[in-house]
Amino acid sequence: MPLGEDGNGWKKKTSDIKEHYDFKEVLGTGAFSEVVLAEEKRTQRLVAIKCIPKKALEGKENNIENEIAVLHRIKHANIVSLEDIFESTSHLYLVMQLVSGGELFDRIVEKGFYTERDASQLIHQILDAVKYLHDMGIVHRDLKPENLLYYSMEEDSKIMISDFGLSKIEGAGSVMSTACGTPGYVAPEVLAQKPYSKAVDCWSIGVISYILLCGYPPFYDENDAKLFEQILKAEYEFDSPYWDDISDSAKDFICHLMEKDPLKRYTCEQALQHPWICGDTALDKNIHESVSAQIKKNFAKSKWKQAFNATAVVRHMRKLQLGTSLEGPSQITPTSPCHGHLLPEEEEEEEEDDDLGNGEEESCKFTVNEKAFALNRFLTHG
C-alpha cells in the first residue's frame, strides 16, 4: 500500500516541513534517507528529522512502515522516541528525539574509573527497556553497543536504545525466521536458520555484558565460517588475565544469557532478578585500564563507518551555547544503526571528510546479504 493511503491518523499532512522546523545542517545520509538537525519553530527545541523521499521507497514501503509502527508504540525513558510524523506529497518526515551524549564505548574509554557496578547499572537499564519492548510484543533483533547511546553529556546520563530498522512486532501465532542482525551479536538459533523469538535479544544483551566487562567480544574470527561455528556452538571463555578480577556472579549472569538453548536462556525478567543486577554482587574494583585498552584495540573508530555525523550536533550546540541543557519534554536522534562519535575538536575536521554514505539500509544489506551468503556457504559446505 502506498505511503499516505493507509489512513494512519498519526501522520500529519504538510505542504512544507520548513513551516514547522528550521533545518540547521545534515547529520548524515543513508541509502534512501537523510537525517537533519532541526529546530522546532514553536518551542525552539532541537530535534533530528529523518527525511525519506517517497520515490526512493517504491517497493520498500513495508520496511519503513514497520519501523514507524514499532517506534510509534514505544514510550520508555531508555528508548529513543519517535515524536512526530509529517507527510508531504514527496516526503515522509520522522521527527526523532535528539540524543547528544555519544556512544557507549566512547564514554567508557573517556572515564578514569569504571567498575563492574557501572556495567551492572548499564545492563539494568538495557534489560528494563528490552523487557518493556518484549511485553509489548516487540523484538529489537539488532541490539549491539553501537545502538546504545547516552542521552546527554552529564556524568550520570541514562543510556538509550536506538535503531528499530530490524525490529519486529510479534503477531498472534507469528514465527520469526528472517536471518538478520549483526554477526558477533546474533543468537545461535538465528545463524542456524531456525525459528526464533524474543530470546535473541537476551542473547545479545549477554554478549554486550561480556564486552562491557573485558573490552573484547566473546566471538571473533576473521573467517566468517569459523565465527559462525563459534556462535552456533556457543563456544566462549572467560580468558585469563582479563577475567581474573571479575566476579563469579557476573560470569554466572552472562552464562544464563549466553545459553545456547533459547528455552533455557534467561528472559529479561529473570535477568533483572539476578543478584548481579538487583543485588550487591557487582564489584567496585576499578577495571578501567584493562577494559578501555581492549575497547580501543578491538573497537577502533576506523572500523566503524558512520552515517550519523554527531560532530555536527556538538559543533552546533557549541554555537548555541546549549551545553548539555537538553533535559526537557523531548529531544531526538535518528534511527540509523550507524551513529557517529562525539570527537574532540581536533578530530572533527578529519571525521567530517569521512564517507557518510553508509546508512541504515546499506548496513542491513551488508548484514543480511553478504553475511547471509557467508553463512549459507558455511551451512552448505561446512
N, C-alpha and C positions, 0 to 999 in steps of 0.2 A: 504494500500500500504506500503510495507516495507520501512524503512528509507533508503535513499540513492538511491531509484529508482524513485523518483518523479521529477527529473530533475531540482530541485531548484538550480539556479546558485549561490545563496548566501552561499552555503555550500562549504568550501574549503577542498579538499581531502588531507589527510596527512597519512603517514605511521607511524609517531611517533610525537605526540603533543609536546614532550620534545625537539624536534628540534627547536621549536619556543619559548617555555617558560621553565623557571626554576621553578619547583614545590618547594614551601617552606614548607608548612605544611597544614594539613587538618583543615578546618574551621568548617566543620560539615558534617553529613551524613543524608540521607533521605531514604525513603522506597526503591527507586531504583536509587539513585544518591549520589554523593559525591562532596562537594564543597572544592576547594583547593585554598589557597593563592599562587599566582604565579607571577613571574616577566618576562615581555616580554624581550627577549634577545636583540632585535634590539633597543629598546628605554629605557630599564631599568625601565619601568613603572609597578607599581603593579596593578594586576587585580585579580578577583576571577573567577575561572573556574568551571563550573558545569559539572562534568564528568558523563555521563549516559551510562551504558553498554547496548548495543542493545539487548542482551539476556534477560535482565530484562524488556525490553519494549514490548515483544511479547504480542500482544493483547491490548497494551496501546499506540500504535504508534500515534493514533489520538490525545491523550491528550497532548503529548509533542509537536507534530506538531502544535497544536492550540496555545500553549504558545509561540512557536517560531514565528508563523505567526503574533501574536499580537506584540511581542517585536520588531520584525524586522521592523515594520512600524513606531515605535514610536521614535520621536526625540524632546524632550522637556526638558527644563532646570530643571524642578522639578520632572522628572521621571527617575528612574534608567534605563540605556540604555544597550541594547544588542549590544556589539561592534563587535563581530566576531563569526563565527560558523565554527568549524572544524569537519571533519568526517573521522574516520578511519574504518577499516574493522570490528572492535569490539565495538567502542565507538562513541558517539556524544559528542562534547565539546562546551558548551556555554560560551563564554568569556564575562563577565559582568562587568559593571562599579563598581569600589570599592567605597563604601560609609563608612566613618570612624567616623562619628560624634555621633553615638549612637541613641538610641530610644527617641521618643518624650517625654514620661513621665519622663524618667531619667533626661533629660535636664531641664524640668520644676522644678523638685524636687531640682536639684542642684542650681538653680537660687536663688538669695537672694531677687530679685524684679521681680514681674510678674503682669501684668495688663490685663484688657480687650483688650487694644490696641494690646498687644503682641498676644493674642489669635486671634484677628481680622486679624492681618497680617499673621499669620499661615494659617488661613482658606482661606484667599485671595489667597495664593499660591496654596493650595489644589484645590480650585474652578477653578483657572486658568488652572491647569493641567488636571483636570477631564473634563472641557469644551473642552479642546483640544482633549481628548480621544473621547468624545461624538461627536464632529464634524467629527471625523474620523470613526464614527460608531462603536466605541469600548466601551463596558460596563465592568467596572472592576469587579463588583459583590462581592468584599470582602474587601471593604475599612474599616479599623479599625486602632486604634492607633499603634498596633504592626507592621503595614505595612508602617508606616511613620517614616523615618529615616533622621537624619541630615547629610548633605553632608560632613561636616568637623567639627572639634572641635572649630572652630572660633566662637566667640560670636554672630556674625551676619550671621552665616551659614544659607543657604537656606534649606528648608525641601524637602525630596524626597519621592515619592510614589514607593513602591516596590511590588513584588509578583503579577504576572499575571497568576498564575496557574488556576484560575477560571474565567478568563476574556473570553469575548465572542465578536466576530466580527459579527455585525448585517449584515445579507444578505438582499437582496431585498425581502420584504414581510415576513421575518423571525420573529417568535414569540418565545420569551424565556419563558420556563416554568419549567426548572430544579430547584428543591429545593436545593440551595447551598448558601454558605455564613457562617457567624459566628453568632450564637444565641446572641441576645442582640444588634446587629448592622443591622440585616436584616429587610427589609421593611415588612409591614403587608401583602401586596399582595403576597410576596414570601411564607410566612407562610400559607397563605390561599390557596396556590397552584393554584393561578390564573396566567394567562399570565402577564408578566411584561416587563418593558422597562428600559431605562436609568434612569428613576426616582428613581430606587432603590439605585443608587449611591448618589443621592441628599439626600435621607432619611439618609443614613449612615453618610454623612457629617454633617447633623443636629445632629445626636447622638454624633459624635466626638466633635462638637461645644459645646454641652451641657456639656460633660465631661471636656472639657478644662476650663470651667467657674466655675465648682464646685468640680471637682475631683472624682465624682462618676457617675455611669451610670443611665440613666433615667428609665431603666427597669432592675429589678433584682429580682430573687426568686430562692431559692434552688430547688424548684419544677418546673420541665420543663413545665408542663401543665399550671401552674399559670403564668410563664414567658411568654409563648406563648399567653396566654389570654390577658395579659397587652399590648403586642405588637399589637395583632390583633385589639384591641380596641383603640390603640394609647393613652393609659392612662399614662400620666406622669404629674408631677407637678414641680413647682419651689419652693422647700421647704425652709421655714424659719428655721434657720437664714442664711443658705448657699447662698441664692439668694437675701438677703436683700440689698446688696450693688451692685448688678448687674443691669445695665441699662435696662429700658423698651425696648429700641431699640434692645439690644441683645436678649431679650426674644422674641420679635416680629420676629426677624430674624430666630430664632430656630423654632418657631411655623410655619413659612412658609415652612421650610424644612421638619419638622416632621409632615407634614399634611397627615392624613390617606388616603385621596383620591389622587392617583398619578396624576390625571388630574388637580387638584388644586395646587399640590405641586410646589414649585419654581423650575425652571430649574437652571442650573449653571449660565446661562447668567442673569437671573432675580436676583439671589442671589448676583452676582457681582455688581449689581446696587443698592443694599440695602444700606441705609446710614450707617449701622454699619460696612460695608465693604469699601465702597468708600467715605463715608462722615467723619464727625468728632464726631459721637455719641458714639464711644467706649471710655469708661472712662479710665483715667490714674491712678486710685486709686490702690494701691498695694494690691492684693488679694492672694499673695504667701502663706502666713501662712496657711490659710484655705484650699486652693486648694491642696497644697503639702501634707498636713496632710491627706486629704481624698484620694489622689492618693496612698500614702503609705499604707493606710488602705485597700483600695479596689482593688489595683492592685499590690499586693506584688510580688516580683520576684519569690518567691517559687511557685506561682500559674502559672507561665509562663514556660512551658517546651520548651527549645530552641534547635534548630537544628544547628544554626549558632554560633559557638564559637567565638564571637567577641573579647574576651580577647586575642585570638591568634593574631589577627590583631594588637591590641595595643602593645602586647609584641614584635612582630616582628618589628613594626615601631620604638619602643624604641631602639631596637638593631641597626637598621639602622640610628637612629637619624634623622628620617624623620619628626618628629613632626607632624605638620598639613599642610605640604607643598604638598598637593595633588592637588591643583588647577592647572589644566593643560588641555591639549586637551581632555583627557578622563580618568576616573577612573572606579571602578566597585564593584558590590555587587551581591550576588545570589538572585534568585527569590523566594526563600523559604519564606513562610508566617511566619516562626518561626525564628526570628533573635535574637541573644544574646544581652546582655547589656555590656556597657563599664564599667567594675567594677574597683573599687580601687584595687591597687596592693595586699593588704592584703586579698582580697576576691578571687583572681584569682585561687589559688590552689584548693579551695573548689569547685568553679564553674566548673573547668576543669574535675572534677571527676563526674560531673552530667551526666545523661543519654543524649547522643547525638543522640539517635536513633529515635526521633520523628520528622521525616522530613515532607516535604510539602505534600507528598501523604498520609502519615498517618494522618496528620492534616485534610486533606479533607475527609478521611474515617470517622474520628470521627465526623466531622461536618455533613456530608451528611447521613451516616448510622445510628449512634447512636442517633443523634438529630432528624433525619427524623423519626426514629422509635417512639421516644417520641412524635413527632408532630402528626404522624399518629394515635397513641394511643389517643392523645388528641382530634383530629378531629373526630375520630370514636366514642369514648366513652364520650367525653365532660369533 
